[in-house]
């Protein structure tokens, strides 16, 4: 999906009004497409706003967008980035205690965890953070650079939502966080070390976990075994929505999910956006029953027509999304929705 478009062929597409932390949406629904590229207009249910657009009467009713225009995030973290100055400027203009939601563009994503941690005593009501937010100009997801995001979780024990777009340089260490409810990673290639760290963490309040696993060419080197910690459900007692999406090894992922302890207590399951084929679907049909689910999202898949009918017939009371049926090329190559 991450391709440039000619303006004359460009069809504007608004974002889905639903919040991606409340259900599973594919990238084309989360982001608005227009001649300027691809971007989000809302985060955590709030409109995205910059200081240049003025200060609203209720600063806690917007998601504050901060950008670092000094570069593209390819260099190591620096103390004197423009992001540090923009964050300081926001906190001078707005009462820090009224800031609940912050989004950081791709330019400053690598610096943001450390800089936000530095202001934790002032940002006492910060509850939602997005790292690697899409900008008005077009950016490939693989261009967004990150660092270790663990300090952000450690500095904000009352954080409720963390979303990360991009995965170049991304690191996470196992943590215990009592209040996080939504954790989303949008990536064309999520490192296996990050997947394992999520599984080794303890998130007692987490309801929505979403990983875009991606492909190995863009750093997505995780295997189904790396999901063991997540699929055990041990550190995720409140989990209700699990998305293991956009993966090139979806048949193996599906086979692991089919017998996983966590599956029986889910309300929504997404294995969409990836290279799921008949083998993975057969594993789902042969594993733990999924008829308790409200939503089974398999959108963008490589199932045969016969298997599509079998999946639908096996889940009569479930909202099964089997849109975007793909056809494998002659060499059997399957592609995922988001890579570059």
C-alpha positions as CSV (number, residue, x, y, z in Angstrom):
1,X,0.0,0.0,0.0
2,X,2.8,2.4,0.8
3,X,3.3,3.8,-2.8
4,X,3.3,7.2,-4.3
5,X,0.2,8.2,-6.3
6,X,-0.2,10.5,-9.3
7,X,-2.6,13.3,-8.4
8,X,-4.7,12.6,-11.5
9,X,-5.2,9.1,-10.4
10,X,-5.7,9.9,-6.7
11,X,-9.1,9.4,-5.1
12,X,-9.5,11.0,-1.8
13,X,-10.5,8.6,0.9
14,X,-11.6,9.7,4.4
15,X,-10.5,7.8,7.5
16,X,-13.0,5.5,9.2
17,X,-14.6,7.4,12.1
18,X,-14.1,4.5,14.4
19,X,-11.1,4.5,16.7
20,X,-8.4,1.9,15.9
21,X,-8.0,1.2,19.6
22,X,-11.6,0.1,19.9
23,X,-11.6,-2.4,17.0
24,X,-9.3,-3.5,14.1
25,X,-9.1,-1.3,11.1
26,X,-6.8,-1.8,8.0
27,X,-4.4,1.0,7.2
28,X,-6.6,2.5,4.5
29,X,-9.3,3.0,7.1
30,X,-7.1,4.4,9.9
31,X,-5.4,7.0,7.6
32,X,-6.9,9.6,5.4
33,X,-5.7,9.6,1.8
34,X,-5.6,12.8,-0.2
35,X,-3.2,14.6,-2.6
36,X,-0.9,15.5,0.3
37,X,-0.4,11.9,1.0
38,X,-1.5,9.7,3.9
39,X,-2.1,11.0,7.4
40,X,-4.3,10.6,10.5
41,X,-6.7,13.3,11.6
42,X,-7.6,11.9,15.0
43,X,-5.7,10.0,17.7
44,X,-7.2,8.5,20.9
45,X,-10.6,9.8,19.8
46,X,-9.4,13.4,19.7
47,X,-8.7,15.8,16.8
48,X,-5.0,16.3,16.0
49,X,-3.9,19.9,16.4
50,X,-0.7,21.9,16.4
51,X,0.1,25.1,18.4
52,X,0.0,27.1,15.2
53,X,-3.7,26.3,14.9
54,X,-4.3,28.0,18.3
55,X,-5.1,26.9,21.8
56,X,-8.6,25.6,22.4
57,X,-10.6,26.4,25.5
58,X,-10.0,22.8,26.6
59,X,-6.4,21.7,25.9
60,X,-7.2,18.3,27.1
61,X,-9.7,17.8,24.2
62,X,-7.1,17.7,21.5
63,X,-4.1,15.5,20.6
64,X,-1.1,17.9,20.4
65,X,1.0,17.2,17.3
66,X,4.7,17.9,17.8
67,X,7.3,17.7,15.1
68,X,11.1,17.8,14.7
69,X,11.9,19.4,11.4
70,X,15.7,19.1,11.8
71,X,15.9,15.8,10.0
72,X,14.3,12.5,9.1
73,X,15.1,10.6,12.3
74,X,18.0,8.7,10.7
75,X,20.7,10.0,13.2
76,X,21.2,9.0,16.8
77,X,19.3,10.9,19.5
78,X,20.5,14.4,20.1
79,X,19.8,16.7,23.1
80,X,19.3,19.8,20.9
81,X,16.7,18.5,18.5
82,X,13.9,20.8,17.4
83,X,11.5,18.5,19.1
84,X,12.9,19.4,22.5
85,X,12.3,23.1,21.8
86,X,8.8,22.5,20.4
87,X,7.8,20.4,23.5
88,X,9.2,23.2,25.7
89,X,7.2,25.7,23.7
90,X,4.0,23.7,24.1
91,X,4.5,23.5,27.9
92,X,5.0,27.3,28.1
93,X,1.8,28.0,26.2
94,X,-0.4,25.4,27.7
95,X,-0.7,24.2,31.3
96,X,1.2,20.9,31.3
97,X,-1.4,19.4,33.7
98,X,-4.0,19.9,30.9
99,X,-2.2,17.9,28.3
100,X,-3.5,14.4,28.0
101,X,-2.6,13.4,24.5
102,X,0.6,13.9,22.4
103,X,1.5,12.7,18.9
104,X,5.1,12.9,17.7
105,X,5.9,13.0,13.9
106,X,8.4,10.7,12.3
107,X,11.1,13.3,12.5
108,X,11.2,13.2,16.3
109,X,10.1,9.7,17.1
110,X,13.5,8.4,18.1
111,X,14.0,11.3,20.6
112,X,10.5,11.4,22.0
113,X,10.6,8.7,24.8
114,X,13.6,10.3,26.5
115,X,12.3,13.9,26.1
116,X,8.9,13.0,27.3
117,X,10.3,11.1,30.3
118,X,12.2,14.3,31.2
119,X,8.9,16.1,31.6
120,X,7.0,13.4,33.4
121,X,6.6,15.4,36.6
122,X,4.9,18.2,34.7
123,X,2.8,16.1,32.3
124,X,0.8,14.6,35.2
125,X,-2.3,13.8,33.1
126,X,-0.6,12.5,30.0
127,X,-2.5,9.3,29.0
128,X,-2.0,8.8,25.3
129,X,1.2,9.0,23.1
130,X,1.7,8.3,19.4
131,X,5.3,7.9,18.2
132,X,5.9,8.2,14.4
133,X,2.8,10.0,13.5
134,X,2.2,10.5,9.8
135,X,2.9,14.0,8.6
136,X,1.1,16.1,6.0
137,X,3.8,15.3,3.5
138,X,4.1,11.7,2.5
139,X,6.4,9.4,4.4
140,X,7.1,5.7,4.0
141,X,6.6,3.7,7.1
142,X,10.1,2.2,6.8
143,X,11.7,5.7,7.0
144,X,10.5,6.3,10.6
145,X,13.3,5.7,13.1
146,X,12.9,4.8,16.7
147,X,15.0,4.0,19.8
148,X,14.2,2.4,23.1
149,X,10.6,3.1,24.0
150,X,10.8,1.5,27.5
151,X,11.7,4.8,29.3
152,X,8.3,6.3,28.2
153,X,6.4,3.4,29.9
154,X,8.6,3.6,33.0
155,X,8.2,7.4,33.3
156,X,4.4,7.4,32.9
157,X,2.9,4.6,35.0
158,X,-0.6,6.0,34.3
159,X,-0.3,6.0,30.5
160,X,-3.3,4.3,29.0
161,X,-2.4,4.2,25.3
162,X,0.8,3.9,23.3
163,X,0.9,3.6,19.5
164,X,4.1,3.3,17.5
165,X,4.4,3.6,13.7
166,X,7.6,2.4,12.1
167,X,10.2,0.0,13.5
168,X,13.7,1.0,12.3
169,X,15.8,0.9,15.5
170,X,12.8,0.1,17.7
171,X,13.6,-1.4,21.1
172,X,11.5,-2.5,24.0
173,X,12.5,-4.2,27.3
174,X,10.1,-6.3,29.3
175,X,8.1,-4.0,31.7
176,X,5.2,-4.1,34.1
177,X,2.7,-1.4,33.5
178,X,-0.5,-1.3,35.5
179,X,-2.7,1.1,33.4
180,X,-1.9,0.6,29.7
181,X,-5.1,-0.3,27.9
182,X,-4.1,0.0,24.2
183,X,-0.8,-1.0,22.7
184,X,-0.4,-0.8,18.9
185,X,2.6,-1.3,16.6
186,X,2.1,-0.3,13.0
187,X,5.1,-1.7,11.1
188,X,6.2,-3.1,7.8
189,X,8.6,-5.3,9.8
190,X,8.4,-5.6,13.6
191,X,11.6,-7.0,15.2
192,X,11.3,-10.3,16.9
193,X,13.0,-8.9,20.0
194,X,10.1,-6.4,20.4
195,X,7.5,-9.2,20.0
196,X,9.3,-11.2,22.6
197,X,9.5,-8.2,25.0
198,X,5.8,-7.6,24.7
199,X,5.2,-11.3,25.6
200,X,7.5,-11.0,28.5
201,X,5.8,-7.9,29.9
202,X,3.0,-7.7,32.3
203,X,0.0,-5.5,31.3
204,X,-2.8,-6.1,33.8
205,X,-5.2,-3.6,32.2
206,X,-4.4,-4.1,28.5
207,X,-7.5,-4.7,26.4
208,X,-6.3,-4.1,22.9
209,X,-2.9,-5.4,21.6
210,X,-2.1,-5.0,17.9
211,X,1.1,-6.0,16.1
212,X,1.8,-5.5,12.4
213,X,4.4,-8.2,12.1
214,X,5.5,-7.3,8.5
215,X,8.2,-9.0,6.5
216,X,11.8,-10.0,7.0
217,X,13.1,-7.6,4.3
218,X,12.0,-4.7,6.5
219,X,13.1,-6.2,9.9
220,X,10.1,-8.4,10.6
221,X,12.2,-11.4,11.7
222,X,9.7,-12.8,14.3
223,X,8.5,-16.4,14.2
224,X,5.4,-18.0,15.6
225,X,7.5,-19.1,18.6
226,X,8.2,-15.5,19.4
227,X,4.5,-15.1,20.1
228,X,4.5,-17.7,22.9
229,X,4.5,-15.1,25.7
230,X,1.6,-13.2,24.2
231,X,-0.4,-16.3,23.3
232,X,-0.1,-17.8,26.8
233,X,-2.0,-14.8,28.1
234,X,-0.1,-14.9,31.4
235,X,0.7,-11.2,31.5
236,X,-2.4,-10.1,29.7
237,X,-5.4,-11.0,32.0
238,X,-7.7,-8.2,30.6
239,X,-6.9,-8.8,26.9
240,X,-10.1,-8.8,24.7
241,X,-8.8,-7.8,21.3
242,X,-5.7,-9.4,19.8
243,X,-4.3,-8.4,16.3
244,X,-1.4,-10.3,14.8
245,X,-1.5,-8.7,11.4
246,X,0.3,-7.9,8.2
247,X,2.6,-10.9,8.6
248,X,4.2,-13.0,5.8
249,X,4.2,-16.1,8.1
250,X,0.4,-15.9,8.9
251,X,-0.2,-19.6,8.4
252,X,2.2,-20.4,11.2
253,X,0.8,-17.6,13.3
254,X,-2.8,-18.9,12.8
255,X,-1.7,-22.4,13.8
256,X,-0.3,-21.0,17.0
257,X,-3.3,-18.9,17.7
258,X,-5.6,-21.8,17.1
259,X,-4.4,-23.7,20.2
260,X,-3.4,-20.7,22.3
261,X,-4.7,-20.3,25.9
262,X,-5.5,-16.7,25.3
263,X,-7.8,-17.3,22.3
264,X,-10.7,-18.6,24.4
265,X,-11.2,-15.3,26.2
266,X,-10.9,-12.9,23.2
267,X,-13.8,-11.0,21.8
268,X,-12.0,-9.9,18.6
269,X,-9.2,-11.5,16.7
270,X,-7.4,-10.1,13.7
271,X,-5.1,-12.1,11.5
272,X,-5.8,-9.8,8.5
273,X,-3.6,-7.7,6.3
274,X,-1.2,-10.6,5.8
275,X,-0.4,-13.7,3.8
276,X,-2.9,-16.0,5.4
277,X,-3.7,-19.0,3.2
278,X,-5.7,-22.2,3.3
279,X,-3.2,-23.9,5.6
280,X,-3.6,-21.3,8.3
281,X,-7.4,-21.2,7.9
282,X,-7.5,-25.0,8.2
283,X,-5.6,-24.7,11.5
284,X,-8.2,-22.2,12.8
285,X,-11.0,-24.5,11.9
286,X,-9.3,-27.4,13.6
287,X,-8.2,-25.6,16.7
288,X,-10.1,-24.0,19.6
289,X,-13.6,-23.0,18.6
290,X,-13.8,-19.3,17.6
291,X,-17.6,-19.1,17.7
292,X,-17.4,-17.0,20.9
293,X,-15.8,-14.2,19.0
294,X,-17.7,-11.0,18.0
295,X,-15.3,-10.2,15.3
296,X,-12.9,-12.4,13.2
297,X,-10.9,-10.1,10.9
298,X,-9.1,-11.9,8.1
299,X,-9.3,-9.0,5.6
300,X,-6.6,-9.2,2.9
301,X,-6.0,-12.9,2.6
302,X,-5.1,-15.7,0.2
303,X,-7.9,-18.2,1.0
304,X,-9.4,-20.2,-1.8
305,X,-13.1,-19.7,-2.6
306,X,-13.9,-23.1,-1.0
307,X,-12.1,-22.1,2.2
308,X,-13.8,-18.8,2.4
309,X,-17.2,-20.6,2.4
310,X,-15.9,-23.1,5.1
311,X,-14.8,-20.3,7.4
312,X,-18.1,-18.4,7.0
313,X,-20.1,-21.6,7.6
314,X,-18.2,-22.4,10.7
315,X,-18.8,-19.0,12.3
316,X,-22.5,-18.2,11.8
317,X,-22.8,-15.8,14.7
318,X,-19.4,-14.0,14.2
319,X,-18.8,-10.9,12.1
320,X,-16.1,-12.4,9.8
321,X,-14.3,-10.0,7.5
322,X,-13.0,-11.8,4.4
323,X,-12.8,-8.8,2.1
324,X,-9.8,-8.2,-0.1
325,X,-9.3,-11.8,-1.3
326,X,-6.0,-11.9,-3.0
327,X,-4.7,-14.3,-5.6
328,X,-1.1,-15.6,-5.3
329,X,1.2,-15.1,-8.3
330,X,2.2,-18.1,-10.4
331,X,5.3,-18.6,-8.3
332,X,3.1,-18.7,-5.2
333,X,4.4,-15.5,-3.8
334,X,2.1,-13.8,-1.3
335,X,2.3,-10.2,-0.3
336,X,1.2,-8.4,2.9
337,X,-0.7,-5.1,2.9
338,X,2.1,-2.9,4.4
339,X,5.8,-3.3,4.0
340,X,7.8,-0.2,2.8
